[in-house]
Amino acid sequence: MPRSEEAQAFFHAVYLAVREIPRGKVTTYGHIAHLVGTPQRARQVGLCLKHLPSDPEARFNSDNVPWQRVINSRGTISPRAVPEGTQAQATALRGEGVEVRTLALGELAVDFEVCGWFPDVLPSGGEQES
């Protein structure tokens, strides 16, 4: 089913915002929602990233949107339906120099004090690509 224009605009805003997270930094789903002007839509940010195409021909795809840099508000990598997804995110973050620790319950965590990225506004000023 095709996305509505509103949904398409939200997906694009999320993908553009995530592209601005610097290498070696992480932020939260909620902070991306805040930056795109919809602070109540943190879960929808996660949905956008979940549906990020892997097709390199797509305008936004898993190669040009650093999805791995977005984690939950507790500082942990959100569990996925398949455990390999959580490990893939941790591996991608480690490849960028982010320290990912394993907590007592097996959760994978990042220290926001060291690598958190929480600007009040997007460095681009929120300007959208045409």
ABEGO torsion letter per residue (X at the ends): XBBBAAAAAAAAAAAAAAAABBBGBBBBAAAAAAAAGBAAAAAAAAAAAAABBABAABABBAAABBAAABBBAAGBBBBBABAAAAAAAAAAAAAAGBBBBBBAAGBBBBBAAAABBBBABBAAGGBBBX
